[in-house]
């Protein structure tokens, strides 16, 4: 039985080097947001042949999906878009548009427990789908963008969760039990400012990314995601061209 291979591979967050193992294929979980876009650009810089997986699950807006489509087209990577309809996900304010999105001071975001924007089991679902796709296309790795530093307290964005998921994927997929697969979370221990700096180095098109929970033509500036993103850009000293 192969041991699970989970890594948070950016020790020096601004060092981007080509991999010594060419021709490896990765499935990148891709929402069109800043973090997942940075992961995609990072994976390509590492030499991975990438395919993206984008999942719609009844979000209150489709703005981030539009971003995912534009960025994938710009990069010329193969994309997979999946619609998942699970009615019970409407317990989340990201799905149920009749609920109010959290609007609390930036300093309080990480102190109030799991917010209403939590989507039950979302990352577990996404990683399972990515594992199925990986097996089908004979990929070697799954790359995702969770962050346990500047985040809203979601339980499925933690190192412990991803370590457990990697173990399950290595025991529940053909590629996992025969060769072993990697689950990479390169942004796990980076601050949002670190992520912005890395993205700038990788030349991520910030104007094409979307992080706002509310949708619309321009970011709302008041949801948790907008506030964390704005602080990251401010601390990094980088202009967020999505606000132009």
Backbone torsions as a table, in degrees:
resi	resn	phi	psi	omega
1	UNK	NA	127.0	178.3
2	UNK	-73.7	141.6	174.8
3	UNK	-74.7	147.5	178.6
4	UNK	-63.8	139.6	179.3
5	UNK	-114.2	98.7	178.1
6	UNK	-119.6	132.5	177.9
7	UNK	-144.6	151.5	175.3
8	UNK	-116.8	81.7	-154.2
9	UNK	-81.8	0.6	-179.8
10	UNK	-97.7	94.8	175.7
11	UNK	-76.5	-49.7	171.1
12	UNK	-99.3	106.4	-166.5
13	UNK	-63.8	-14.8	-175.4
14	UNK	-113.0	14.8	178.3
15	UNK	-101.5	111.0	-178.6
16	UNK	-116.4	110.3	-175.9
17	UNK	-122.0	151.6	176.9
18	UNK	-68.5	143.2	176.9
19	UNK	-70.4	152.2	176.2
20	UNK	-88.0	1.9	-179.9
21	UNK	-117.0	85.7	-178.4
22	UNK	-69.5	161.1	173.4
23	UNK	73.9	12.0	173.7
24	UNK	-77.7	142.7	-177.6
25	UNK	-108.8	139.4	-180.0
26	UNK	-128.9	144.7	169.6
27	UNK	-98.2	119.1	-179.0
28	UNK	-104.5	118.9	174.2
29	UNK	-71.8	121.6	-162.6
30	UNK	-135.9	113.7	-179.0
31	UNK	-100.5	-16.3	-172.3
32	UNK	93.2	0.3	177.2
33	UNK	-83.0	175.9	-178.1
34	UNK	-60.1	-46.9	-174.3
35	UNK	-67.6	-48.7	-177.5
36	UNK	-69.1	-31.6	176.6
37	UNK	-67.4	-40.7	176.1
38	UNK	-61.6	-40.0	177.5
39	UNK	-62.3	-41.3	-179.8
40	UNK	-64.6	-46.6	178.6
41	UNK	-64.3	-37.5	177.3
42	UNK	-63.0	-45.9	-179.2
43	UNK	-62.1	-41.9	178.0
44	UNK	-64.7	-38.9	177.8
45	UNK	-66.3	-28.4	177.6
46	UNK	-78.1	-7.2	178.0
47	UNK	96.6	7.5	178.3
48	UNK	-74.4	140.5	165.8
49	UNK	-81.4	119.2	-170.0
50	UNK	-109.6	143.3	163.9
51	UNK	-125.0	139.3	-178.2
52	UNK	-102.6	150.5	175.6
53	UNK	-125.7	118.0	179.4
54	UNK	-119.3	129.2	-174.8
55	UNK	-117.7	128.0	168.5
56	UNK	-99.1	138.8	-174.9
57	UNK	-137.3	27.8	179.6
58	UNK	90.6	23.6	178.3
59	UNK	-53.3	153.6	-177.8
60	UNK	-69.3	-11.5	175.0
61	UNK	-149.0	160.6	-179.7
62	UNK	-108.5	12.9	-174.7
63	UNK	-61.3	-40.2	-178.9
64	UNK	-68.9	-29.1	178.6
65	UNK	-68.9	-38.2	175.5
66	UNK	-59.6	-41.1	178.1
67	UNK	-63.8	-43.7	179.5
68	UNK	-59.7	-42.7	-179.9
69	UNK	-63.5	-43.6	-178.1
70	UNK	-66.3	-42.6	-177.5
71	UNK	-69.2	-43.1	178.7
72	UNK	-62.4	-40.3	177.9
73	UNK	-64.8	-40.2	178.9
74	UNK	-60.3	-39.5	-177.5
75	UNK	-86.6	-16.0	-179.6
76	UNK	70.7	29.9	179.2
77	UNK	-93.5	152.6	178.1
78	UNK	-71.3	135.2	-175.1
79	UNK	-120.8	152.5	174.4
80	UNK	-131.9	121.4	178.0
81	UNK	-114.3	128.2	-176.5
82	UNK	-127.4	135.5	173.6
83	UNK	-100.9	126.1	178.1
84	UNK	-120.3	127.4	-177.6
85	UNK	-117.9	97.5	177.4
86	UNK	-119.7	103.7	-170.5
87	UNK	-58.9	-27.8	-177.4
88	UNK	-72.5	-10.9	176.8
89	UNK	-68.0	-11.1	179.3
90	UNK	-68.4	-2.9	170.9
91	UNK	-66.7	-18.0	-179.9
92	UNK	-88.4	141.1	176.3
93	UNK	-72.6	-10.7	171.9
94	UNK	-75.4	-18.6	-179.2
95	UNK	-106.6	-42.8	-177.9
96	UNK	-90.2	104.7	-176.9
97	UNK	-70.9	-9.4	177.6
98	UNK	-81.0	-15.3	177.3
99	UNK	-84.9	150.7	176.0
100	UNK	-81.4	139.3	173.8
101	UNK	-76.3	146.6	178.1
102	UNK	-58.5	141.0	176.2
103	UNK	-141.2	89.9	-176.3
104	UNK	-131.0	160.2	179.9
105	UNK	-56.9	145.8	-177.0
106	UNK	-53.2	-42.8	-177.0
107	UNK	-66.9	-16.5	-177.2
108	UNK	-96.7	-8.9	-171.7
109	UNK	-57.5	-42.5	-175.3
110	UNK	-89.5	6.3	-175.5
111	UNK	-108.7	-2.4	-171.6
112	UNK	-110.0	23.3	177.2
113	UNK	73.1	-159.0	-175.8
114	UNK	-79.3	120.0	-173.7
115	UNK	-79.7	170.9	-178.8
116	UNK	-66.3	-16.7	179.3
117	UNK	-77.0	-7.0	176.4
118	UNK	-62.1	128.2	177.3
119	UNK	-102.1	115.9	-171.6
120	UNK	-53.5	118.5	174.0
121	UNK	67.6	16.9	-172.8
122	UNK	-57.0	-51.7	-175.9
123	UNK	-70.3	-27.9	174.3
124	UNK	-65.3	-43.3	175.8
125	UNK	-61.4	-46.8	-177.2
126	UNK	-62.7	-43.8	-179.2
127	UNK	-66.9	-35.3	176.5
128	UNK	-63.8	-44.1	177.9
129	UNK	-64.3	-41.4	178.8
130	UNK	-63.7	-36.9	177.1
131	UNK	-65.6	-39.1	176.6
132	UNK	-64.0	-45.0	178.9
133	UNK	-64.0	-43.3	178.1
134	UNK	-55.1	-47.6	179.5
135	UNK	-61.7	-37.8	-175.8
136	UNK	-70.7	-33.7	-176.1
137	UNK	-107.9	8.2	178.2
138	UNK	57.9	48.3	175.7
139	UNK	-84.9	171.2	-175.1
140	UNK	-112.2	-19.7	-172.4
141	UNK	-149.6	153.9	168.8
142	UNK	-114.9	131.4	-179.8
143	UNK	-121.3	127.6	-177.7
144	UNK	-135.1	165.3	-172.5
145	UNK	-113.7	35.8	178.0
146	UNK	-67.0	156.2	179.7
147	UNK	-141.1	130.6	-177.7
148	UNK	-108.8	17.7	-179.6
149	UNK	-109.3	-72.4	177.2
150	UNK	-100.2	86.1	-176.7
151	UNK	-147.2	175.8	-172.5
152	UNK	-95.2	12.4	175.6
153	UNK	88.2	17.9	179.2
154	UNK	-66.9	133.0	-178.5
155	UNK	-68.4	-20.2	-179.1
156	UNK	-96.5	24.5	174.2
157	UNK	-122.6	22.5	-174.0
158	UNK	-106.2	156.3	176.9
159	UNK	-57.9	-40.7	-178.8
160	UNK	-61.3	-41.7	179.0
161	UNK	-63.0	-45.7	-177.0
162	UNK	-69.0	-32.2	175.5
163	UNK	-64.5	-44.0	179.2
164	UNK	-65.6	-41.3	179.0
165	UNK	-63.4	-39.3	178.5
166	UNK	-63.3	-39.5	177.2
167	UNK	-62.1	-44.7	179.8
168	UNK	-63.2	-43.0	-179.1
169	UNK	-65.8	-32.8	177.9
170	UNK	-77.9	-13.2	177.0
171	UNK	-106.2	-11.7	-174.4
172	UNK	-119.1	11.2	176.5
173	UNK	-127.0	152.6	178.5
174	UNK	-61.0	-46.1	179.9
175	UNK	-63.9	-35.8	-179.7
176	UNK	-64.2	-45.7	-175.5
177	UNK	-81.0	-20.3	-179.3
178	UNK	-94.9	-37.1	-176.4
179	UNK	-128.0	-25.4	-173.9
180	UNK	91.3	139.3	177.9
181	UNK	-123.4	157.5	177.2
182	UNK	-101.6	142.6	168.8
183	UNK	-118.7	113.4	-173.2
184	UNK	-109.9	131.2	177.6
185	UNK	-129.8	76.2	-169.2
186	UNK	-68.0	-14.0	-177.8
187	UNK	-102.1	3.5	-168.9
188	UNK	-52.5	-45.4	-173.5
189	UNK	-106.7	16.6	178.8
190	UNK	-94.2	144.8	170.4
191	UNK	-73.5	166.0	178.3
192	UNK	-63.1	-34.5	176.5
193	UNK	-64.1	-40.5	176.6
194	UNK	-61.6	-41.0	179.7
195	UNK	-63.7	-42.0	178.9
196	UNK	-62.8	-43.5	179.6
197	UNK	-63.4	-43.1	177.6
198	UNK	-62.6	-44.5	179.5
199	UNK	-60.4	-40.4	178.9
200	UNK	-64.1	-40.3	178.0
201	UNK	-63.7	-36.5	-179.3
202	UNK	-81.3	-3.8	-179.9
203	UNK	64.1	42.3	173.8
204	UNK	-66.2	132.1	177.8
205	UNK	-78.0	90.9	-175.6
206	UNK	-55.3	-33.8	-176.5
207	UNK	-66.8	-17.4	178.5
208	UNK	-93.4	-14.5	-178.0
209	UNK	-83.9	159.1	-179.2
210	UNK	-142.3	126.1	-179.4
211	UNK	-119.6	-17.0	-172.3
212	UNK	-65.6	135.0	178.3
213	UNK	-73.4	-21.5	-170.1
214	UNK	-88.0	-20.0	-175.5
215	UNK	79.7	-159.8	-179.1
216	UNK	96.2	-172.8	-179.2
217	UNK	-83.2	-32.0	179.4
218	UNK	-129.9	149.9	177.6
219	UNK	-56.7	144.1	-175.5
220	UNK	-71.9	-30.9	179.6
221	UNK	81.9	-5.3	-175.5
222	UNK	-116.4	-19.3	179.3
223	UNK	-73.0	163.9	-178.8
224	UNK	-54.6	-45.1	-175.9
225	UNK	-63.4	-42.9	178.1
226	UNK	-62.5	-42.5	-178.0
227	UNK	-66.7	-42.8	178.9
228	UNK	-65.9	-39.5	178.5
229	UNK	-64.8	-46.0	-178.7
230	UNK	-61.4	-41.4	178.3
231	UNK	-64.0	-39.8	178.9
232	UNK	-60.5	-45.8	179.5
233	UNK	-66.2	-40.6	-179.1
234	UNK	-63.3	-46.2	-179.1
235	UNK	-68.6	-31.2	179.3
236	UNK	-78.8	-16.8	-177.4
237	UNK	69.5	33.8	-177.8
238	UNK	-119.5	140.2	178.3
239	UNK	-78.4	133.2	175.9
240	UNK	-90.5	100.0	-176.0
241	UNK	-71.2	-7.4	176.1
242	UNK	-71.4	-12.7	-178.2
243	UNK	-93.8	-3.7	-178.5
244	UNK	-69.4	NA	NA
